[in-house]
Amino acid sequence: MGVHGVKAVFFDLDNTLVDTAAAGRRAIEEVINALQSKHRYSEGEARLICDKVQAKLLKECHDPAKMCITDLRISHWEEAIQETTGGETNRQLAAECYFLWKTTRLRHLTLAEETRDMLVELRKGLRLLLLTNGDKQTQREKIEACGCQPYFDAIVVGGEQKEEKPAPSIFHYSCDLLGVQPAECVMVGDSLDTDIQGGLNAGLKATVWLNKAMTTPVDISPVPHYIISSVLDLPEVLQKMEHKINSELGTDHTASSNDTH
């Protein structure tokens, strides 16, 4: 599928192409079960530990020059266990929880068959690039786990660059990789702050916000060019763009032949 003036589509990874949030929920349940059955924690204690870890992940500031992501995240679990139960810290249990959470989450990160099919079709007429923020090790493990490499012409991980989304530099670097101009690219992602703002900052042709809830706030900011409720709706958006561009060029032949002038 080609669109006049559009040569490339950039896709976000987490919660756009793969349901990282759902995989994370499965992983948390697995740890809760292990804490109860193997380590005799009450369900309340186990859930509180996991809630604390998730809060730490949301506030996480990682400097790979100072600490690897594995040590940092084991520390999240260690702190959460200690804060919940008191007493001595238990690094061994923390490591066990972390690796169970991590391996379970990766196991449930899948690129759905219909998404793979869509990417194959899109790539017949467009260049595709995966543009994901995050720690290098973490994101590369996710990419490996969901097996998405064959569907893209290039993959860019924020943790490997000087700046992440929404900085224009990472978008311009991605354009250079594909040999295209920003005005020839479309960004698709679930984050208004990074994907949409970044696409706007970089001067891309269009931004497509994936809003699975589809209960759009009245005053969303930044404002995307298009909103979809499923990534599978993207081809339809690209068709709309094609019709719009053709109309502007005066070459839209999609109107009914019965139209009279």
Order of alpha helices (4+ residues) and beta strands (2+ residues): beta-alpha-alpha-alpha-alpha-alpha-beta-alpha-beta-alpha-beta-alpha-beta-beta-alpha
